Amino acid sequence: TFSKRREQRHILKSENTAVADLGVVIYDALDYSLPEEEQRILSPELEDVIDKMTSADDKEEDEGIGDDVDVKKTGLCASILELCRLHLAVKREADSHYKSVCRLNNP
């Protein structure tokens, strides 16, 4: 949904869909600067997090509810963030660490 034009996008209906789409964007972004025939090697931990994110959409259940529903929250985003925090030796440094990583990789 991120790559579609604004008028072609669907309204977000669930946290799982948002996390799955974000996982795809992250995975694609990791290969951005590599030649097409080359693939980045991911650590097992990062591969696991991206796999959890991209497979999140598979866990959706269609309840047949109309378009006027609020976003269905599952807590998945919080658990993905916690996995990222656990990756660091000192969890309370997660916010500053990841902000620094984003600044370094976004000239």
Secondary structure, 3 states (H helix, E strand, C coil): CCCCCHHHCCCCCEHHHHHHHHHHHHHHHHCCCCCCCCCCCCCHHHHHHHHHHHCHHHHCCCCCCCCCCCCECCCHHHHHHHHHHHCCCCHHHHHHHHHHHHHHHCC
